[in-house]
Amino acid sequence: MPTRKRSSGSLGLQLKNLIPGWQAASRLRGGFDITLLMLVLILLSLGLLMVLSSSYPRAYSQALASESGSALDYFNHQLLFAIAGVVIMYAASWVPMSLYRQSSRLVYGFAAVMLLLVLVMGTAENNARRWISLGPLSFQPSEITKLAIILVFADLIAKYRARMETVQYGVIPFAVALGIPIVLLFFEPHISCILIISLIGLTMMVIGGMPRKYFLIGLAAVAALGTLAFFVSAHVHVRILAWLFPAQYADDDITYQVRESLMAIGSGGLTGLGPGEGRQKYLYLPESHNDYIFSIVCEELGLIGAAAILLLLALMLLRCTQITLHTQDRFSFLVAAGITAHFGLQTILNIAVVTNSLPCTGVSLPFFSYGGTALLMQLLEMGILLSISREAPLTRAG
């Protein structure tokens, strides 16, 4: 019995043929990594619940003051971006890595232009200009910059693999690619993002085969930038001094947030006060739904609940590492390593800040902290990792 051939004139096939490199998608083996997907969805769900718990007192207060809105405003906003992010993650998992490589410099250029625009027409908040407003919505270009650095560094390292020993190919292109966003971010200012993209870039270069002498030079450059920021930026200067000498700043607003954060963490004890029963979120702890949401996690879920969430994050990072080690080409390996480094660094820095192990700075906790742009970019990065897992599946059991 003759088989019926699929029409070659379908719209979908015509669109695929128009996109260079899409034919690589036909060689993808199996589905994406279910383990990573489930871990991401579990963390995303827990994050939404914690945004709901930590934000409703502030949202309710703002609704009363403005006589509009509701106590669910922050949660509804985050839920909308979570749904959109899951759709983007799924779509990104189908895009072949060849297309990500082809678009790496386009993404980098877009991020650089957005960083420049935020200085010209950005919205200022808390003494920083980091957002571009589009009607009722706003987005943060610095979040796009993190992915841009990962993609362009992966492309450069894969391209100059055999010439990484030279200054011309092993130092200058990376210094330029990293230097442009660093300068623009410094004037926002957004020091935490500078630290994160610098560490991501340095990590990727080490993994990519950067000679030890260049690594030491890179560390020295990061230290020099930090020292310069300490003396040039009053924003950085005061925060570091307040961290080093808290007794001298005990009555200062700079240490208020950290004090309230530690109070929330200590109040949770072993088992916590119970979901939704935290007290510090009642306008005592600023940014309780954002950078300091882990403090509310500790207060409401206790040491056991906080440890369980950290374990889930650790398992996600472990799965990301396993996918990285099973990649089939150098570019995919470097992208996966960069994304894993990004999530690991951001998690460690956030926990260190809320526990006062590092000076106070704005670092969000992946999948938990309130913020639409950050959540969309995090889910997009997970989608890219799922795309990599399609091309290099671990095991069918995984």
JOUR-V721319 format. One record per residue. N is the residue number from 1. PSI is psi in degrees with one decimal (none if undefined). OMEGA is omega in radians with two decimals (none if undefined). Layout:
# JOUR-V721319
N;PSI;OMEGA  N;PSI;OMEGA
This chain:
# JOUR-V721319
1;122.4;-3.06  2;142.1;3.11  3;149.3;-3.10  4;121.4;-3.12  5;142.3;3.09  6;138.5;-3.12  7;129.0;3.13  8;-4.2;-3.10  9;13.5;-3.13  10;151.1;-3.11  11;-41.6;-3.11  12;-44.1;-3.12  13;-38.7;3.11  14;-41.7;3.13  15;-41.3;-3.14  16;-39.8;-3.13  17;-21.7;3.13  18;-20.7;-3.06  19;114.8;3.14  20;135.4;3.08  21;-5.2;-3.10  22;-24.9;3.14  23;-23.2;3.09  24;-26.4;-3.13  25;-25.7;-3.14  26;-15.4;-3.13  27;3.4;3.11  28;136.0;-3.05  29;113.4;3.05  30;-172.3;3.14  31;177.6;3.13  32;173.4;-3.05  33;111.1;-3.07  34;-35.8;-3.13  35;-48.5;3.13  36;-43.1;3.14  37;-44.6;-3.12  38;-40.7;3.11  39;-42.0;3.13  40;-44.8;-3.12  41;-37.2;3.10  42;-47.2;3.13  43;-39.4;3.12  44;-42.5;3.13  45;-44.1;3.10  46;-38.7;3.12  47;-41.1;3.12  48;-40.9;3.12  49;-38.3;-3.14  50;-33.2;3.04  51;-41.6;3.10  52;-47.1;-3.09  53;-42.1;-3.01  54;-17.4;-3.01  55;-19.8;-2.97  56;-32.0;3.07  57;-42.5;3.13  58;-43.9;-3.14  59;-39.2;3.12  60;-41.7;3.11  61;-42.5;3.14  62;-35.9;3.11  63;-38.8;3.09  64;-41.7;-3.10  65;-38.4;-3.09  66;-8.3;-3.11  67;33.0;3.08  68;162.6;-3.13  69;-171.2;-3.12  70;175.1;3.14  71;-8.0;-3.13  72;9.6;-3.04  73;-50.1;-3.12  74;-43.3;-3.13  75;-45.3;-3.14  76;-40.1;3.11  77;-47.1;-3.12  78;-38.0;3.12  79;-41.3;3.12  80;-45.8;3.14  81;-31.0;3.10  82;-44.0;3.12  83;-46.0;3.11  84;-38.2;-3.14  85;-38.2;3.11  86;-39.9;3.08  87;-44.6;3.12  88;-40.9;3.12  89;-45.5;-3.14  90;-43.8;3.13  91;-41.3;-3.13  92;-28.1;-3.12  93;-16.3;3.13  94;-11.3;-3.10  95;125.4;3.13  96;150.7;-3.07  97;-24.3;3.10  98;-34.7;3.13  99;-35.8;3.07  100;-39.2;3.13  101;-41.4;3.13  102;-30.7;-3.08  103;3.9;-3.04  104;-44.4;-3.11  105;-28.5;3.06  106;-43.1;3.10  107;-41.9;3.13  108;-44.6;3.12  109;-41.0;3.11  110;-43.6;-3.14  111;-41.3;-3.14  112;-41.7;3.12  113;-41.5;3.13  114;-38.1;3.09  115;-35.3;3.09  116;-41.3;-3.13  117;-33.6;-3.10  118;-27.2;3.08  119;-26.1;-3.09  120;-44.4;-3.02  121;17.9;-3.10  122;163.2;3.12  123;129.1;-3.12  124;139.4;3.09  125;133.4;-3.13  126;45.3;3.09  127;25.5;3.10  128;144.9;3.12  129;95.6;-3.01  130;-2.9;-3.01  131;147.4;2.98  132;123.5;-3.09  133;134.9;3.06  134;86.9;-3.07  135;-128.4;-3.13  136;-11.7;-3.10  137;155.2;3.05  138;151.6;3.10  139;159.3;-3.02  140;105.1;-3.10  141;-26.2;-3.13  142;-29.4;3.11  143;-35.7;3.08  144;-33.0;-3.11  145;-35.7;-3.12  146;-46.8;3.09  147;-37.9;3.13  148;-42.5;3.12  149;-42.3;3.14  150;-47.2;-3.09  151;-45.3;-3.07  152;-35.1;3.08  153;-40.6;3.11  154;-41.7;3.12  155;-44.5;-3.12  156;-43.4;-3.12  157;-42.4;3.11  158;-35.7;-3.11  159;-41.2;-3.06  160;25.9;-3.04  161;-45.0;-3.06  162;-8.1;-3.08  163;22.6;-3.13  164;-15.3;-3.14  165;-18.2;-3.07  166;153.0;3.10  167;-36.7;-3.08  168;-38.1;-3.08  169;-21.0;-3.08  170;-7.8;-3.10  171;-56.1;-2.98  172;-49.3;-3.12  173;-36.7;-3.11  174;-36.7;3.11  175;-39.8;3.12  176;-46.7;-3.11  177;-34.3;-3.14  178;-32.5;-3.06  179;-37.2;-3.11  180;-53.9;3.12  181;-30.1;3.13  182;-44.6;3.14  183;-45.8;-3.12  184;-39.6;3.13  185;-30.5;-3.13  186;-32.9;-3.10  187;-5.4;3.11  188;-49.6;-0.13  189;153.7;3.09  190;75.1;-3.03  191;-37.3;-3.12  192;-37.9;3.11  193;-37.8;3.06  194;-44.9;3.13  195;-44.2;-3.09  196;-48.8;-3.11  197;-30.7;3.08  198;-44.4;3.14  199;-37.5;3.08  200;-49.3;-3.13  201;-44.4;-3.14  202;-41.6;3.12  203;-44.3;-3.13  204;-37.1;3.13  205;-37.8;3.09  206;-47.0;3.12  207;-35.4;-3.10  208;-3.2;3.06  209;24.5;3.10  210;134.3;3.12  211;153.0;-3.07  212;-37.9;-3.10  213;-35.7;3.11  214;-33.4;3.08  215;-44.2;3.12  216;-38.3;3.09  217;-41.0;3.11  218;-43.0;3.09  219;-41.6;3.12  220;-37.9;3.13  221;-41.5;3.11  222;-42.9;3.12  223;-39.6;3.13  224;-40.7;3.11  225;-39.8;3.10  226;-41.4;3.11  227;-42.3;3.12  228;-43.2;3.13  229;-35.6;-3.13  230;-39.8;-3.09  231;-26.8;-3.06  232;-40.2;-3.06  233;117.4;3.08  234;-31.7;3.11  235;-47.4;-3.12  236;-42.2;-3.07  237;-49.9;-3.07  238;-39.4;-3.11  239;-38.9;3.12  240;-42.0;3.12  241;-39.7;3.13  242;-31.9;3.11  243;-40.0;-3.12  244;-36.0;-3.08  245;68.0;-3.06  246;-30.4;-3.12  247;-33.1;-3.13  248;-16.8;-3.12  249;23.8;-3.04  250;-32.7;-3.11  251;10.5;-3.08  252;148.6;3.11  253;-22.7;-3.10  254;-37.5;-3.11  255;-3.6;-3.08  256;-46.2;-3.07  257;-41.5;3.13  258;-41.6;3.13  259;-43.8;3.13  260;-34.1;3.10  261;-47.7;3.13  262;-34.0;3.10  263;-40.3;3.12  264;-44.5;-3.13  265;-44.4;-3.13  266;-30.2;-3.11  267;-22.5;-3.08  268;-31.2;-3.12  269;-146.9;-3.07  270;-43.7;-3.03  271;-6.6;3.09  272;169.2;3.13  273;-12.0;-3.13  274;147.5;3.13  275;126.7;3.13  276;-3.0;-3.03  277;5.8;3.14  278;153.5;-3.09  279;-27.9;-3.05  280;-22.3;-3.14  281;-11.0;3.12  282;59.4;3.04  283;14.3;3.01  284;-44.0;-3.10  285;109.7;3.07  286;148.9;3.13  287;33.5;-3.13  288;-24.4;3.13  289;-2.7;-3.04  290;-111.3;-3.04  291;-25.7;-3.08  292;26.8;-3.12  293;-26.7;3.13  294;-27.2;3.06  295;-39.5;3.10  296;-35.2;3.05  297;-47.1;-3.14  298;-39.2;-3.10  299;-41.3;-3.04  300;-32.1;-3.09  301;-10.2;3.09  302;-175.1;-3.13  303;-39.7;-3.10  304;-47.6;3.14  305;-42.7;3.13  306;-40.3;3.12  307;-36.8;3.11  308;-41.0;3.12  309;-41.2;3.08  310;-35.6;3.09  311;-42.0;3.10  312;-41.9;3.10  313;-40.0;3.13  314;-40.7;3.10  315;-38.5;3.09  316;-44.2;3.13  317;-36.5;3.09  318;-42.7;3.12  319;-38.2;3.07  320;-40.6;3.12  321;-41.3;3.11  322;-41.7;3.09  323;-40.7;3.12  324;-43.0;-3.09  325;-12.0;-3.14  326;13.6;-3.13  327;157.3;-3.05  328;-12.4;3.13  329;162.6;-3.01  330;-40.3;-3.13  331;-47.3;3.13  332;-39.7;3.11  333;-45.1;-3.10  334;-38.6;3.10  335;-46.2;3.13  336;-40.8;3.11  337;-40.1;3.13  338;-43.0;3.11  339;-42.5;3.11  340;-43.5;3.11  341;-39.9;3.13  342;-51.9;-3.11  343;-39.1;3.12  344;-47.1;-3.14  345;-43.8;-3.08  346;-37.2;3.09  347;-47.8;-3.12  348;-44.3;-3.11  349;-40.6;3.13  350;-47.4;3.14  351;-39.1;-3.14  352;-37.5;-3.13  353;-46.9;-3.07  354;-21.5;3.08  355;6.3;3.12  356;26.3;3.04  357;-18.2;3.06  358;158.8;3.11  359;150.6;-3.11  360;125.1;3.07  361;161.7;-3.04  362;95.8;3.08  363;122.9;-3.09  364;156.2;3.08  365;120.9;-3.08  366;132.4;3.09  367;-6.7;-3.10  368;-48.9;-3.06  369;142.2;3.12  370;136.7;3.11  371;115.3;-3.05  372;-46.8;-3.10  373;-46.2;-3.13  374;-43.4;-3.12  375;-42.9;3.11  376;-43.9;-3.11  377;-37.0;3.10  378;-42.5;3.13  379;-33.0;3.05  380;-43.4;3.11  381;-38.6;3.07  382;-35.6;3.07  383;-39.1;3.09  384;-41.1;3.08  385;-38.5;3.08  386;-34.4;3.05  387;-42.3;3.11  388;-38.9;-3.14  389;-26.0;3.05  390;-38.6;-3.09  391;-20.5;-3.11  392;68.4;-3.12  393;144.2;-3.14  394;-71.9;3.08  395;157.4;3.11  396;-27.9;3.12  397;-28.3;-3.11  398;none;none
